[in-house]
Amino acid sequence: MPGPKRTLSIFSFSKTQKRFLKYCLGFFIPVIIAYFILELLVLNIPINYKVFGTYLDTHFQEIEVMALGSSQMKCGFNPALSDENAINFASTSQHHNEDFHILKGTIDRLPKLKYVLLEVSYNHLELPHHPNDYWKNTIYLKYYNVNAFERPTWFKDRLVYLSNPRFYSHKLMDYYFYKTDHSQLNEYGFDINNYEGAFKKLNYDETKIASHKFKIIDREDTAIFKKNTAYLFEMLDYLQAKKLKVIVATPPLYKTYLKERNPNVVQRRDIVLSVIKKKYNNVILLKEETDTLQFTAKDFLNENHLNPDGAKKFTALVNQKLDSLN
Amino acid sequence: MLFNSFSFGLFLPITLFLYWAVGFKRIKAQNAILLLASYFFYGLWDWRFLLLIVASSLVDYFAALAIKSTESNGKQKLFLYSSVLWNLGVLFLFKYYNFFIDEFAVLFNMQQGEYAFSTLNLILPVGLSFYTFQTMSYSIDVYKKRIEPTRNLLNFLCFVSFFPQLVAGPIEKASDLLPQFSKKRSFKTEEVKEGLRQILWGLFKKMVIADNAAYIVNMIYASPEDYGSLSLLYASLLFFIQIYGDFSGYSDIAIGSAKLFGFKLSKNFNIPYLAKSVTEFWQRWHITLTRWFTDYVYFPIIQKNLRSNIRRNIAIFLTMALIGLWHGADWTFIIFGGFQGFLIILERTPLSKERKSSLFHKSAIPKILLPFFSFSFITISSILFRSQNLSEVKIILQRIFSFIPSENLASIINKRFIFFLFIMIALEVITRIKDFPLTQIDKYVNRPTRWIIYYIFIFLIFRYAGPKEDFIYFQF
């Protein structure tokens, strides 16, 4: 009579377990396939980060100016109009900690980099930094090869759809289904068709704009202010050590927005700017926030973002500053 | 490692695979895998936390053995007190020390540097309040001779660190969970499927309901002065929904994960929004915590004076205030707990000597409206739970009761979210006698229909999950 089956393996599965394993595989394989289809579809959408990444890879030896900041800088600075070869890494909600990661992660790849355009807008210093699991870190890793996670990365960190399924689901629907994506990115990733904002809907009518409601953060937070200011100085120290010239810019705001700003937040920010001016000889300021003479309603997308026409004017002002630095 | 993370999605099947493969007929191997997996799971937050959990486990393991080894009541008490002192000391140091130092300074109007003790810069280890209570109850139960101490260190370490319930409960009694580590576990397909279904339901509650509610709540609570009465009330209501989805979702994932390994954990929620009174609410909400405080705080206080109403009311108030304090070192939590205690006392107090009815139970309110009545008290008190400090509570309450118009209310009500919320409530209410809505679904529908239902839930989780938020109870 044959004895019981003997095996040296420490693993042993019962028939029930094997059957269940097959059942699970049968269930989950379609989920995994569906996910990877979504991932491929997302990667196929021409988003600005992808264009920035491509531009970085193909023009790294020529780039002299790097712009960093949030959506205000993203909408305000068009590298195509810059006198020097530039790249604009600014993106929506990007804060100084992400800026610093991008700067540190790309600086060694840019042999000709001379200038950095930095944004310190109205409440930049009183908004908390994003945590180091911020969803955009995947984008920085995937497209710029910059690790902003502050830890070793693994394959999951490169899965774009998974980083923010909600955001990318909207993108997928807009791009493939509703076809509502009107953006027209130039080779620098700047959207030259970015006019579809609140002001266009109001026909740039100043009376209508005056009664238009918008959201502005007027909450003060001195603890965050202290932390963010220290971080900004750390960033400027780094730029000074790297012998880079810096333009610290405050992008233009529309007059209705200017009126609603919290004066304490503005005052604290302005004090920081004046300290920067005194402390760093490699830094010049481009204070355009209150420039209501050059920037009119037709230059704005909404109360705090420029449209491509406004960007043309703002980029020209950046060019003037760059000239003065040369 | 969070339950709603990709890492956990890999960790769980790998652990499960090793557990059932290696451990087939080998309990020790299974427990060793569970212990390693649990320490890995916990150590990912911060490896230093492991030192504390191992130390806590060893203190209670040896304290229980020492209690058993002696006949002298004095010595037994000494060992018990050592264990309790250690557990409460650790909890006090990491969770409450800074609060008490700060309050002491405020009380005596002292500036920093004027008092001998300074605040400490310590990180609160994740889940400290949960496992401390679990281990402490073990020593107490051994002392009270309710259970026999275990001599198997591996089993005890597993009992303290069992990863599905380590960081946010359910808080298990040693008599319920510890023996399960000594029993042979057999792989039951139905049980494992139940576990997976419960995890799916928990993920839906956490990611679709709680995280979407959190998005609105966080926005409104970030600047309450920008919102009117109804918006603030709506945010408070949503916060209750958020915390319910978050914590009961967590509990479902924990109980479901434990089922995959052949363990049974206690039920932690029982549709609390159907409670007809505040007392009943606490019998349906975080059941294992209420049970712990009832067994180890409330009963010992009233033990000899069951008939004394005053003593009983004091016990209720104290127990509830301590439950509040358990949640966090802040006056908002203490007042939250105290307020709950006050409401429970009010419910138990007869209106007059002739009529033995309490204020709520036999009032003029129709029975069907009772859940709305108690629910409104809970919603209002959740403002205390959510606010950062008492001045924020004051601002919110002032604005709510000033009846300030809410012009932006329509913009913060998300119809899709309301629809998902309705789905959750409807499913839970319809299946209220069961553990969770998807339980035993195979009895009612065939496999293709079941799979379609599962795929729909997976799709909803992927497509409509809110911005990722940590589990609220992890901070406790």
Interface residues (C-beta under 8 A of the other chain):
Chain A: I10 F11 S12 F13 S14 T16 Q17 R19 F20 F27 P30 V31 Y35 D133 W135 K156 L159 L162 P165 R166 S169 I217 D218 R219
Chain B: F6 S7 W20 A21 V22 F24 F187 T189 V192 A222 S223 W451 Y454 Y455 I458 F462 R463 Y464 A465 G466 P467 K468
